[in-house]
Amino acid sequence: MSAALSASFAAAQSPRLHCPERVTAGSAVSCRTSGAGAATLYIVGPGAVLQRKFQLGESVALGADDLHNAGRYVATLVAGSSVESNQFDVAASPQPGSMSFLAKPSRLPVNVANGVSGVAYLFDVFGNLVLQPQQVSFELSGAERQQSRTANSQSGVAWVKMNSATKAGPARFQATTANIRENRVIQQVAGDPCTIRMVARPSSDQWIELETDPVRDCGGNAVADGTIVSFTETLDGHQEANVDVPLKRGVARTRLPARKGAVISVAAGVVMGNEIRWSGGL
C-alpha cells in the first residue's frame, strides 16, 4: 500500500466529533461520533467539567442537568493518541425564572424629579441572565398618586427613573415581568423648610422664650424632627448669642438673654424666618 493511500485510510478511520453549535441551558443534547474503538469525551465549561466513556460511532447523550450554566464550552474527544475538539455555546433560557429588583434610594425628599431609580435583573431558572429582550413594568404608588413606566431589558437588565411624590409617606415600588413580581418600599420624606415663623415671650427679666410655628416644606409636609433651626441675637450690629436647636415634634424652642433693643432672627439652612426686635419688659 502506498504512503499516500495509507495516510488517506488512516484519516478516514480517525475519530470524529460533532456537537451542536448552540444549546439552550437545561436542554438535553447529544454529540455524534465516528470511528471505532473505546474513547472518552471531556466537556469543560463555566463551572462544569464532564467526562463520558463510550464506543466510537455512538452518540454521547448529555442530560438536561448537565449543561445549565450559560457560556462557551469545549468538548474534547480522546481515543488513543487521537484528539478531536469542538466548541459550542450554552445560552440562557429565553423565559425569566426569577428577578432581582434594586430600588434606590430607600429614603428621599418629596418633589425630586427622577429621584427614584429602579433596576431589574432577569434570570432564567438556572440563574443565567436572560439576554433576549423582555418587557418589564414598573409602578410607583403612594397615598397621593401612581406612576407607571415600561422598559425593555437589554442584556438582562431593565431600568427606569421616577419622580418622588409631593406628599410625604411610604410608597410601593413594584417591578413585574411575565408572572414574576417584586416589591420594594421607598420612604418619601418632607423636603427643606419653606417658611419659618417664630414668636417671642418674656420668661423673666433676663430671658426671652422663643418658639417656632410648626415647620413645613413647600408642599405642606411636616419637616423631619432633628432638622436644625438657628436662633441668632444681635445688638447694635454685633452678634450676642447664637443657638442651634433640633426640631422636636415639628417645633423648635429655646431661650436667649433679654437685651433691650436686640434683634432676634431665625433660620433653617438657607431659609430665613421673621425677625423680632426686643423692646424689653415682662
HELIX and SHEET records of a PDB file:
HELIX    1   1 ALA A    3  GLN A   13  1                                  11    
SHEET    1   A 3 ARG A  16  HIS A  18  0                                        
SHEET    2   A 3 VAL A  29  SER A  34 -1                                        
SHEET    3   A 3 VAL A  60  LEU A  62 -1                                        
SHEET    1   B 5 ARG A  22  THR A  24  0                                        
SHEET    2   B 5 SER A  82  ALA A  91  1                                        
SHEET    3   B 5 GLY A  71  ALA A  79 -1                                        
SHEET    4   B 5 ALA A  38  GLY A  45 -1                                        
SHEET    5   B 5 ALA A  48  GLN A  55 -1                                        
SHEET    1   C 3 SER A  98  LYS A 104  0                                        
SHEET    2   C 3 VAL A 116  PHE A 123 -1                                        
SHEET    3   C 3 VAL A 157  MET A 162 -1                                        
SHEET    1   D 5 ARG A 107  PRO A 109  0                                        
SHEET    2   D 5 ILE A 180  VAL A 189  1                                        
SHEET    3   D 5 GLY A 169  THR A 177 -1                                        
SHEET    4   D 5 GLN A 135  SER A 141 -1                                        
SHEET    5   D 5 GLN A 146  ASN A 152 -1                                        
SHEET    1   E 3 MET A 198  PRO A 202  0                                        
SHEET    2   E 3 TRP A 207  THR A 212 -1                                        
SHEET    3   E 3 ARG A 253  PRO A 257 -1                                        
SHEET    1   F 4 HIS A 238  PRO A 246  0                                        
SHEET    2   F 4 ILE A 228  LEU A 235 -1                                        
SHEET    3   F 4 VAL A 263  ALA A 268 -1                                        
SHEET    4   F 4 VAL A 271  ARG A 277 -1                                        
END                                                                             
